[in-house]
Amino acid sequence: MTLAYKLLFFIMILSFSWPAQADNMRMAVTTSFHNSGLSDILLPEIQKGIGVEVQLIVVGTGQALKLGRAGDVDAILVHSKSAEEVFVSDGYGTHRREIMYNDFVIVGPTNDPARVAAATNVVEALKAIEETRSVFVSRGDDSGTHRKELSLWKLSGFEANKFSPAWYRAGGSGMGSTLNTASGMNAYVMSDRASWLKFKNKGELRLLFSGDPVLFNQYAYLPVSPKLHPHVKNDLAIKLENWLTGPHAQSLIAGYKISGETLFMPNAKPR
């Protein structure tokens, strides 16, 4: 066997024995998605199923949208429908695809000084907090949760983003940190259900109000536009979208529970 044939044979052996390198992409996701623990379930399955290593950039929805506009990520997974629709209509995203949903809840002190647990709807619950001047901790970070909270305060007649009374504390941080602050202050706070169920430092806090249809919380996937940012990995973004909306991923999402409670409900529809 000549030296050339020996080298060719060696290269062929390496090609069969060397493990294939996974493709990689960057996705900006909300802190609530990451804090829930669902990403720990999905990421290994993504790499195993389609050979894509997904690097998560964990930020609030507002920051995720900024990263998408700048072309710093290949896709985003967020939960603020109106902002997502603007993102697509402005040409920054190719489309919006719904993946799963949960809901928001109002958490507060066990003794419930504002009697939030007796409210019949979320507007009534927030008005009770305002009228009693009970301490409320807000994310204050332009996240999807923060935007939703502000819209609910507005429905209740209180413009939380225009002035900040002593009882309203805006933290400017993610859901986990905000829940920790609320626990330390024994204050009211609005959280997505998944983050609350995963949160371990509950202290004297308990879930006081949920179930109002207006608290519905939809998560959607948006690939960043390759026309605007030719460098983004749109092929991998679409590959990931097809996996997330497929039967295996949707089953994993539906099956993810904490203490017997489901954190997210899958609702992807065929395109």
C-alpha positions, 0 to 999 in steps of 0.5 A, spaced: 500 500 500 502 506 497 503 512 502 497 516 499 493 510 499 495 509 507 493 517 508 486 516 504 485 510 508 486 513 515 482 519 513 476 515 511 477 511 518 477 518 522 471 520 518 467 514 520 470 515 528 470 522 529 464 525 532 460 529 528 460 537 530 453 540 532 451 546 528 450 552 533 445 558 533 443 563 538 436 564 541 434 570 545 429 567 550 425 570 556 427 569 563 421 566 565 422 560 560 429 559 562 427 560 570 422 555 569 427 549 567 423 547 561 430 549 557 434 544 561 429 539 558 428 541 551 436 543 549 439 536 550 433 533 546 434 539 540 441 537 540 440 529 540 434 530 535 436 535 530 444 536 531 443 543 533 446 546 539 442 552 541 446 558 545 440 561 550 441 569 551 436 569 557 433 576 557 426 580 558 422 580 552 424 588 550 431 586 550 430 580 546 427 584 541 432 589 541 437 583 540 433 581 534 433 588 531 440 588 531 441 581 528 445 579 534 441 572 535 438 568 530 431 567 533 427 569 539 422 566 544 418 571 547 411 573 550 408 579 548 404 579 542 403 586 540 410 587 540 412 581 536 407 583 531 410 590 530 417 586 530 415 582 524 411 588 520 417 592 521 421 587 517 425 584 523 422 577 523 420 573 518 414 571 521 411 569 528 409 562 530 405 560 537 409 554 541 405 554 548 402 558 553 401 558 561 398 564 565 400 570 570 398 569 577 398 574 583 402 572 589 402 575 595 403 575 603 399 569 606 395 574 611 393 578 604 392 585 607 389 587 600 384 581 600 386 579 593 384 572 594 377 575 594 377 579 588 373 576 582 377 579 577 384 581 576 382 589 575 379 588 582 385 585 585 390 590 583 385 596 585 385 592 592 392 593 592 392 600 590 387 602 595 390 599 601 397 601 599 400 594 600 407 593 597 407 591 590 414 589 587 414 590 579 419 587 574 420 594 571 425 591 566 420 592 559 419 584 559 413 581 557 411 580 564 412 587 565 408 590 559 403 585 561 403 588 568 403 595 566 397 594 561 393 591 567 394 596 572 392 601 566 385 597 566 385 598 573 385 606 572 393 606 575 398 609 570 404 605 574 409 607 568 407 615 569 409 615 577 411 611 582 408 611 589 412 608 595 408 602 595 410 600 588 417 598 587 420 597 580 426 592 581 428 592 574 430 585 574 428 578 572 422 574 574 427 570 579 430 576 582 423 579 583 420 574 586 426 573 591 425 581 592 417 580 594 419 574 598 424 578 602 419 584 603 413 579 604 409 583 598 405 582 592 407 581 585 405 578 578 408 572 576 408 567 570 405 561 573 411 557 571 416 561 574 412 561 581 411 553 581 419 553 580 421 558 585 423 555 591 424 561 596 417 562 597 417 564 604 410 567 607 408 568 599 402 564 596 398 564 590 392 568 591 389 570 584 389 566 578 384 564 572 382 571 569 382 570 562 386 576 561 391 573 564 393 568 558 400 568 557 402 566 550 409 564 548 411 565 540 417 563 536 420 568 531 426 567 526 430 573 525 430 576 518 435 574 513 434 579 508 435 584 513 441 580 517 444 576 511 449 573 517 443 570 521 442 562 521 435 562 518 436 555 516 437 553 523 432 557 526 427 554 521 430 547 523 429 549 530 422 551 529 420 545 525 422 541 531 419 545 537 412 545 533 413 537 532 410 532 536 416 530 540 417 537 543 410 539 544 409 532 548 415 534 552 412 541 553 406 538 555 409 533 560 413 538 564 410 538 571 413 540 578 409 537 584 404 534 579 402 541 576 403 543 568 407 549 567 406 550 560 401 547 555 403 546 547 399 549 542 403 550 536 399 549 529 401 547 522 403 552 518 
